[in-house]
Amino acid sequence: MAKYESLDWYSTPLWYDLVFEEDTKKEADFLEEAMRRYAKLAPRRGRASGRGSARSRGRVLEPASGSGRLVEEMARRGWDVTGFDASPEMLEFTRRRLARAGLRATLKRARLESFRLPGRFDVAHCFVSTFKYLLDERSAREHLRRVAAALRPGALYLLGFHLSDYRWPLGDHERWVARRGATKVVCNIKSWPPSRRTRLEKVRSRLLVETRGKLRRTETTWWFRTYDAEEVRALLRSVPELEHLATYDFHYDWKRPRTLDDRQLDTLLILRRR
């Protein structure tokens, strides 16, 4: 069996970016449609985008902004974007991609449960289960409270993550194949059965990266906090500053709203600052 090099895949932003870039436009479209449907913001006069006299479409915050694919996309669409991440490699990758595109955004190094940012935002978003890196209830609640404090009244937080099926004994597996130029990435993500007792599940990502005939195998292993639908509802009740308005899934299809229950594991919550 081929050996895999142990490597934090957040230290390889290009490969990470390739795995997730396919949904960037759909996610950005969904964010903008959510604002039209669900935000209840009082008019704010003289809102500037930070680029001369140009007007911004609004202020958007991305906790755990990763490789910056949505930072770039939302900035290109005219939003005043702020992103933060705990990974210096991800932040530097984002700075370079913004420079190549001739775009601007505010980038900070910070953690989900302890960030502090000036000003108020019109919308925030955090997709692809990053929220589940917060491994206890206190940290998850603190994150939601900090996001709520960063939002204007009537602003939105779009939060996407996978629910856990405690009844399923075999775990789960997902696979992606992506290419950019001379680089091909095959990503296999395996999760082990979640534990209702510990509220933890083990996850492993394995990457096969081929560049100009050279093959590299890497793997990253981490833990996620688990949630079923009732555990999500209990957490949201503990943060009354945020109102749960609607639930969708990772198809980002407005014609297919979901009920927050355990029949659909890919969960996208639309929350609004009271």
MARMAR-621005 format. One record per atom (N, C-alpha, C): x, z, y negated. Coordinates in steps of 0.05 Angstrom, whole numbers, padded with zeros to 5 digits, always signed. Each point is the difference from the previous one (the first is absolute). Layout:
<atoms>
XZY ...
</atoms>
This chain:
<atoms>
+00017+00000+00024 -00017+00000-00024 +00018+00000-00025 -00007-00017-00019 +00016-00002-00025 -00001+00026-00016 +00023+00007-00012 +00001+00024-00016 -00010-00006-00028 -00013+00020-00012 -00010-00001-00027 +00016+00019-00017 +00009-00009-00023 +00014+00016-00020 -00020+00018-00014 +00006+00026-00001 -00018+00018-00015 +00005-00003-00030 -00022-00007-00014 +00003-00007-00028 -00026+00006-00014 +00001+00013-00024 -00024+00004-00016 -00008-00027-00012 -00023-00011+00008 -00007-00026-00009 -00007-00001-00030 -00002+00022-00013 -00003+00000-00029 +00026-00005-00014 +00022+00001+00015 +00026-00008-00011 +00006-00030+00002 -00019-00015+00011 +00002-00029+00003 -00025-00013-00013 -00002+00001-00027 -00024-00008-00013 -00009-00029+00006 +00019-00019+00003 -00008-00027+00005 -00016-00003+00026 +00010+00013+00021 -00014-00002+00026 -00028+00013-00002 -00001+00023-00013 -00026+00014-00004 -00019-00018-00016 +00011-00013-00020 -00016-00017-00017 -00012-00023+00016 +00016-00012+00017 -00009-00022+00016 -00023+00008+00018 +00000+00024+00011 -00020+00009+00019 -00027+00002-00014 +00000+00009-00025 -00026+00007-00013 -00009-00020-00021 +00016-00020-00007 -00007-00017-00023 -00025-00017+00004 -00008-00004+00024 -00022-00018+00005 -00026+00008-00014 -00004+00027-00002 -00025+00010-00012 +00001+00005-00030 +00022-00007-00013 +00003+00008-00028 -00022-00011-00017 -00005-00026+00001 -00021-00012-00017 -00027+00012+00006 -00007+00004+00025 -00026+00012+00007 -00003+00028-00011 +00022+00015+00002 -00001+00028-00010 -00004+00000-00031 +00015-00017-00013 -00003-00002-00030 -00028-00009-00008 -00010-00020+00014 -00028-00009-00006 -00020+00023+00005 +00004+00015+00021 -00018+00022+00006 +00002+00021-00022 +00024+00007-00009 +00003+00019-00021 -00015-00008-00025 +00002-00025-00008 -00013-00010-00024 -00031+00000+00003 -00009-00007+00024 -00029+00000+00005 -00011+00029+00000 +00016+00018+00011 -00008+00028+00000 -00004+00010-00028 +00018-00008-00019 -00003+00008-00027 -00027-00010-00012 -00006-00025+00006 -00025-00011-00010 -00025+00014+00011 +00002+00008+00025 -00024+00011+00013 -00003+00030-00003 +00022+00015-00001 -00002+00029+00002 +00011+00016-00023 +00018-00011-00016 +00012+00016-00021 -00021+00005-00022 +00001+00023-00012 -00017+00007-00023 +00017+00011-00022 +00014-00017-00014 +00019+00008-00020 -00011-00004-00028 +00004+00020-00017 -00006-00003-00028 +00020-00019-00013 -00009-00017-00019 +00019-00018-00013 +00024+00015-00012 +00023-00013+00002 +00024+00012-00012 +00011-00021-00019 +00001+00007-00024 +00009-00020-00021 +00030-00001-00001 +00010-00024-00006 +00028-00004-00006 +00018+00003+00025 -00011-00005+00023 +00016+00003+00024 +00020-00023+00002 +00026+00007+00001 +00021-00020+00001 +00013-00001+00026 +00010-00023+00008 +00013-00003+00026 +00030+00007-00001 +00011+00005-00023 +00029+00004-00001 +00016-00025-00004 -00014-00023-00003 +00014-00026-00004 -00009-00011-00027 +00011+00011-00021 -00007-00010-00027 -00029+00007-00007 -00014-00020-00010 -00028+00005-00008 -00020-00008+00021 +00010-00007+00024 -00019-00008+00021 -00017+00023+00009 -00024-00006+00007 -00018+00021+00009 +00001+00002+00031 -00001+00024+00010 +00001+00005+00029 -00029+00000+00010 -00003-00007+00025 -00026+00002+00013 -00006+00029+00008 +00019+00017-00002 -00003+00028+00007 +00026+00012+00011 +00000+00026+00004 +00024+00013+00010 -00005+00006+00030 +00018-00008+00017 -00002+00003+00029 +00024+00016+00010 -00006+00019+00017 +00021+00018+00012 +00001-00006+00030 +00025-00004+00010 +00003-00003+00029 +00019+00022+00011 -00012+00021+00012 +00017+00019+00014 +00012-00013+00025 +00026+00006+00005 +00014-00012+00023 -00001-00030-00002 +00012-00011-00021 -00002-00028-00006 +00017-00018+00017 +00018+00012+00017 +00014-00015+00019 +00017-00023-00011 -00002-00023+00012 +00016-00023-00008 -00009-00014-00025 -00023+00010-00011 -00009-00010-00026 -00017-00025+00001 -00010-00008+00023 -00015-00025+00002 -00025+00002-00018 -00014+00023+00001 -00024+00003-00017 +00007+00007-00029 +00023+00013-00004 +00009+00004-00028 +00003-00027-00013 +00014-00018+00013 +00004-00027-00011 -00026-00015-00003 -00017+00001+00020 -00025-00015-00001 -00018+00009-00023 -00003+00027-00003 -00018+00010-00020 +00012-00004-00028 +00027+00001-00003 +00012-00006-00025 -00004-00029-00007 +00002-00018+00019 -00004-00028-00005 -00029-00005-00010 -00019+00016+00010 -00027-00004-00008 -00007+00013-00027 +00020+00012-00013 -00004+00011-00026 -00005+00030-00002 +00004+00014+00022 -00004+00029+00000 +00025+00014-00009 -00004+00024-00012 +00023+00017-00008 +00005+00018+00024 +00021-00005+00015 +00005+00011+00026 +00021+00023+00000 -00007+00022+00013 +00020+00021+00006 +00000+00005+00030 +00024+00000+00011 +00003+00005+00028 +00021+00021+00005 -00003+00016+00020 +00021+00019+00008 +00003+00001+00030 +00024+00007+00008 +00007+00000+00028 +00023+00020+00004 +00002+00011+00025 +00021+00019+00006 +00026-00015+00008 -00001-00026+00006 +00023-00015+00010 +00015-00014-00023 +00025+00007-00005 +00015-00015-00021 +00004-00029+00007 +00002-00006+00026 +00004-00028+00008 -00026-00017-00007 -00023+00012+00005 -00025-00014-00007 -00002-00004-00030 +00006+00020-00015 -00002-00003-00029 +00020-00021-00011 +00024+00000+00010 +00019-00020-00009 -00009-00029+00008 -00011-00003+00024 -00011-00026+00008 -00022-00009-00019 -00017+00019-00007 -00022-00006-00019 +00010-00008-00027 +00020+00014-00010 +00012-00008-00026 +00011-00028+00001 +00013-00007+00021 +00011-00027+00002 -00022-00021+00002 -00021+00005+00015 -00021-00020+00002 -00015-00003-00027 -00004+00021-00015 -00012-00002-00026 +00018-00016-00019 +00026+00004+00001 +00018-00014-00017 -00001-00030+00006 +00000-00007+00026 -00001-00028+00008 -00026-00013-00010 -00022+00015+00000 -00026-00011-00008 -00005+00001-00030 +00019+00013-00015 -00004+00003-00029 -00023+00019-00007 -00004+00020+00016 -00022+00019-00004 +00010+00028-00005 -00018+00017-00011 +00008+00028-00006 -00019+00019+00014 +00010+00023+00008 -00016+00022+00010 +00017+00025-00003 -00013+00023+00000 +00013+00026-00001 +00004+00010+00029 +00025+00006+00007 +00006+00010+00027 +00013+00027-00002 -00008+00018+00018 +00010+00027+00001 +00006+00007+00029 +00020+00018+00003 +00005+00012+00027 -00015+00026+00002 -00019+00002+00018 -00016+00024+00002 -00013+00000+00028 -00012+00023+00007 -00013+00004+00025 -00030+00002-00003 -00015-00006+00021 -00029+00000-00001 -00012+00026-00009 +00012+00022+00009 -00012+00027-00004 +00010+00014-00024 +00019-00012-00015 +00012+00015-00022 +00005-00017-00025 -00011-00024-00002 +00006-00017-00023 -00014+00010-00025 +00012-00006-00023 -00011+00005-00026 +00005-00024-00018 -00021-00010-00012 +00003-00024-00017 -00015+00003-00026 +00009-00010-00021 -00014+00002-00026 -00024-00020-00001 -00019+00007-00016 -00022-00018-00005 -00021+00001+00022 -00021-00016-00003 -00022-00002+00019 -00003-00029+00009 -00009-00004+00025 -00002-00026+00012 -00029-00007+00005 -00005-00027+00001 -00027-00010+00006 -00006-00004+00029 +00022-00003+00016 -00004-00003+00029 +00027+00007+00013 -00002+00011+00024 +00024+00006+00016 -00006-00010+00028 +00021-00006+00015 -00004-00010+00028 +00023+00007+00017 -00006+00005+00026 +00021+00006+00020 -00011-00010+00027 +00012-00021+00010 -00010-00013+00024 +00019+00006+00024 -00005-00014+00022 +00016-00001+00025 +00009+00027+00010 -00018+00020-00001 +00003+00026+00013 +00023+00018-00011 +00011-00007-00023 +00022+00016-00011 -00009+00029-00005 -00025+00003-00006 -00011+00027-00005 +00004+00019+00024 +00001-00011+00024 +00003+00016+00024 +00028+00012+00004 +00019-00008-00017 +00026+00014+00000 -00002+00028-00010 -00021+00007-00013 -00004+00028-00009 -00010+00016+00024 +00016+00017+00011 -00004+00010+00027 -00016+00026+00002 -00010+00010-00023 -00017+00024+00001 -00022-00002-00021 -00020+00017+00003 -00023-00002-00017 +00007+00006-00029 +00017+00020-00004 +00008+00007-00028 +00012-00024-00014 +00019-00014+00013 +00013-00023-00013 -00020-00023-00005 -00018-00005+00019 -00020-00021-00004 -00018+00007-00023 -00009+00025-00001 -00018+00008-00022 +00015-00001-00027 +00025+00008-00001 +00015+00000-00025 +00004-00029-00009 +00004-00018+00018 +00003-00028-00008 -00026-00010-00013 -00023+00005+00012 -00025-00009-00011 -00006+00013-00027 +00007+00025-00003 -00004+00013-00026 +00018-00012-00021 +00024-00006+00007 +00018-00012-00020 -00009-00028-00008 -00009-00016+00020 -00011-00026-00007 -00025+00003-00019 -00017+00019+00007 -00024+00004-00016 +00008+00008-00029 +00020+00017-00003 +00009+00008-00026 +00012-00023-00016 +00011-00020+00014 +00012-00024-00013 -00020-00021-00008 -00025+00003+00009 -00021-00020-00005 -00018+00007-00023 -00009-00020-00014 -00021+00004-00021 -00026+00006+00014 -00018+00015-00013 -00027+00003+00012 -00013-00027+00005 -00011-00003+00024 -00012-00025+00007 +00019-00020+00013 +00026+00007+00001 +00020-00018+00012 +00000+00003+00030 +00013-00019+00014 -00002-00002+00029 +00026+00006+00014 -00002+00010+00024 +00023+00002+00019 -00008-00014+00026 +00014-00021+00007 -00005-00014+00025 +00022+00009+00020 -00009+00013+00022 +00018+00013+00019 -00006-00011+00028 +00020-00013+00012 -00003-00013+00026 +00018+00012+00021 -00012+00007+00023 +00016+00010+00023 -00017-00002+00025 +00015+00002+00023 -00013-00001+00026 -00010+00027+00008 -00025+00001+00010 -00010+00024+00013 +00012+00002+00028 -00001+00024+00012 +00011+00004+00026 -00023+00004+00020 +00003-00012+00023 -00020+00003+00022 +00011+00020+00020 -00010+00025-00002 +00010+00021+00017 -00008-00003+00029 -00019-00018+00005 -00009-00004+00028 +00017-00021+00015 +00016-00015-00015 +00015-00023+00012 +00026+00010+00011 +00005-00001+00026 +00024+00012+00012 +00025-00017-00001 -00002-00025-00009 +00022-00019+00004 +00015-00007-00026 -00008+00011-00022 +00013-00008-00025 -00008-00028-00009 +00016-00012-00017 -00008-00026-00011 +00025-00016-00005 -00004-00027-00004 +00022-00018-00005 -00009-00023-00017 +00017-00006-00021 -00005-00023-00018 +00025-00016-00002 -00003-00027-00004 +00023-00018-00001 -00004-00020-00022 +00021-00005-00016 +00000-00020-00021 +00025-00018+00003 -00003-00025-00008 +00023-00018-00002 -00001-00012-00028 +00023+00001-00014 +00001-00010-00027 +00026-00014-00004 +00000-00020-00018 +00024-00016-00007 +00003-00003-00030 +00025+00000-00009 +00006-00008-00028 +00027-00012+00000 +00002-00026-00007 +00025-00013+00000 +00013+00000+00028 +00024+00009+00001 +00014+00000+00026 -00004+00026+00016 -00018+00017-00009 -00005+00026+00013 -00026+00001+00014 +00000+00008+00025 -00024+00004+00015 -00001+00029+00009 -00023+00014-00003 -00003+00028+00008 -00024+00002+00019 +00005+00012+00023 -00021+00007+00019 -00002+00031-00001 -00023+00010-00007 -00005+00029-00003 -00020+00009+00021 +00008+00020+00016 -00018+00013+00019 -00002+00029-00007 -00024+00009-00006 -00005+00028-00006 -00017+00013+00022 +00011+00020+00011 -00013+00015+00022 -00007+00028-00010 -00024+00009+00006 -00007+00028-00005 -00008+00013+00026 +00009+00025+00003 -00007+00016+00024 -00027+00014-00004 -00013+00010+00021 -00026+00013-00004 +00001+00023-00020 -00019+00001-00018 +00000+00021-00020 -00008+00027+00012 +00009+00022-00012 -00007+00027+00009 -00019+00013-00019 -00023+00007+00009 -00019+00014-00017 +00010+00028-00007 +00015+00012+00018 +00010+00027-00004 +00021+00001-00022 +00019-00018+00001 +00022+00001-00020 -00006-00018-00024 -00020-00018+00002 -00006-00019-00021 +00024-00018-00005 +00014-00008+00021 +00023-00018-00003 -00001-00022+00020 +00012-00024-00007 +00004-00021+00019 +00027-00013-00005 +00013-00006+00022 +00027-00013-00002 -00003-00030-00003 +00016-00012-00017 -00001-00029-00005 +00028-00011+00000 +00003-00024+00011 +00026-00014+00001 -00004-00029-00008 +00018-00008-00018 +00002-00028-00008 +00025-00012+00012 -00002-00023+00013 +00023-00015+00010 +00000-00027-00013 +00023-00007-00011 +00003-00026-00014 +00021-00017+00015 -00007-00025+00004 +00019-00020+00009 +00004-00019-00023 +00024+00000-00012 +00005-00016-00024 +00021-00021+00007 -00009-00025-00004 +00018-00023+00005 +00007-00014-00026 +00025-00002-00006 +00010-00014-00025 +00023-00018+00008 -00005-00026-00003 +00020-00020+00005 +00013+00004+00028 -00017+00004+00020 +00010+00002+00027 +00009+00027+00008 +00002+00019-00018 +00009+00027+00006 -00024+00018+00004 +00000+00016+00021 -00023+00017+00007 +00007+00029-00004 -00017+00015-00013 +00004+00029-00003 -00026+00014+00009 +00004+00022+00015 -00023+00016+00009 +00002+00028-00012 -00021+00008-00013 -00001+00027-00012 -00026+00014+00007 +00001+00026-00001 -00024+00016+00005 +00000+00024-00019 -00024+00008-00008 -00005+00023-00017 -00023+00016+00013 +00004+00026+00003 -00020+00017+00011 -00008+00022-00020 -00026+00005-00002 -00009+00020-00019 -00026+00013+00010 -00010+00020-00015 -00025+00013+00007 -00020-00005-00023 -00025-00004+00008 -00023-00002-00018 -00019+00024+00004 -00013+00008-00021 -00022+00019+00002 -00025-00016+00010 -00016+00013+00016 -00023-00013+00012 -00026+00007-00015 -00018-00018+00000 -00027+00004-00012 -00021-00014+00017 -00021+00014+00006 -00025-00014+00008 -00018+00001-00024 -00024-00012+00003 -00017-00002-00024 -00008+00027-00011 -00006+00019+00017 -00008+00026-00011 +00023+00014-00013 +00024-00003+00010 +00023+00012-00013 +00005-00013-00028 -00006-00026-00003 +00002-00012-00026 -00021+00012-00019 -00024+00002+00010 -00021+00011-00017 +00006+00028-00009 +00011+00016+00018 +00007+00028-00007 +00022+00000-00021 +00020-00017+00002 +00021-00002-00020 -00012-00008-00027 -00017-00020-00001 -00012-00009-00025 -00017+00022-00013 -00014+00016+00017 -00016+00022-00012 +00017+00020-00014 +00026+00002+00009 +00018+00020-00013 +00012-00010-00026 -00006-00025-00007 +00010-00011-00026 -00024-00011-00015 -00017+00017-00011 -00024-00009-00013 +00004-00018-00024 +00024-00001-00010 +00006-00018-00023 -00004-00029+00007 +00001-00007+00026 -00003-00027+00009 -00026-00003+00016 -00016-00020-00008 -00025-00006+00013 +00003-00024+00019 -00009+00003+00025 +00002-00022+00019 -00024-00019-00004 +00006-00025-00008 -00022-00019-00006 -00006-00019+00022 +00020-00009+00014 -00004-00021+00021 +00024-00001+00019 -00005-00013+00022 +00021-00003+00021 +00000-00030+00009 +00024-00010+00002 +00004-00027+00010 +00022+00001+00021 +00009-00023+00009 +00022-00001+00020 +00022-00019-00010 +00020-00005+00017 +00023-00015-00009 -00005-00030+00000 -00025-00009+00004 -00007-00028-00004 -00005-00006-00030 -00004+00021-00016 -00004-00003-00029 -00023-00019-00006 -00022+00004+00015 -00023-00018-00003 -00023+00015-00012 -00008-00007-00025 -00022+00014-00013 -00027-00003+00014 -00002-00020+00017 -00026-00004+00014 -00002+00018+00024 +00021+00016+00006 +00000+00016+00025 +00007+00029-00007 -00017+00014-00016 +00005+00029-00004 -00002+00015+00026 +00013+00022+00002 +00001+00016+00024 -00011+00028-00005 -00008+00013+00021 -00006+00029-00001 +00024+00015+00008 +00006+00022-00013 +00023+00016+00007 -00007+00015+00026 +00008-00012+00023 -00004+00012+00026 +00022-00009+00018 -00001+00009+00025 +00023-00005+00018 -00003-00026+00015 -00019-00017-00006 -00002-00026+00013 +00019-00020-00012 +00009+00004-00025 +00018-00018-00014 +00025+00016-00008 +00023-00007+00012 +00024+00016-00005 +00015-00009-00025 -00001-00026-00007 +00013-00009-00025 -00019+00007-00023 +00008+00019-00016 -00017+00012-00020 +00011-00003-00028 -00016-00011-00018 +00007-00002-00028 -00021+00014-00017 +00008+00022-00012 -00018+00017-00016 +00001-00008-00029 -00024-00002-00012 -00001-00004-00029 -00009+00027-00012 +00018+00012-00015 -00005+00027-00012 +00000-00004-00031 -00017+00016-00013 -00002-00002-00029 +00004+00028-00013 +00016+00000-00021 +00005+00025-00015 -00026+00009-00014 -00008+00024+00005 -00025+00010-00013 +00005+00005-00029 
</atoms>
